[in-house]
Amino acid sequence: MPSFLDKAKEVIARNQDVLNALEELDRTGKLRKVNYKTRVAFTIDEELFNKFRAYCKENGINMSGKIESYIRKELKQVK
């Protein structure tokens, strides 16, 4: 059974972004968002991208949200 200290270290490691936001709140008096979106740039096959964009448009799907869900699914498979 892990000790309290081990469990605390695990929680801190898992929630470092939240702790950083709270430190900033303490320092500045302003609370920033914990989860920001980031713009990424990578190359993929143009035809594949055009088909995906058309598919999303036809079905009213947010492309970024769909790609995020694909990434989450892939990361779950890796674990």
CORDAVEN-V90291 format. One record per pair of residues at least 6 apart in sequence whose ideal C-beta (glycine too) atoms are under 6 Angstrom apart, sorted by the first residue. I is the first residue (numbers start at 1). J is the second residue. Records with the same first field share a line. If there is no record, write none. Layout:
# CORDAVEN-V90291
I = J, J
This chain:
# CORDAVEN-V90291
17 = 34
18 = 34
21 = 32, 34
25 = 31
56 = 63
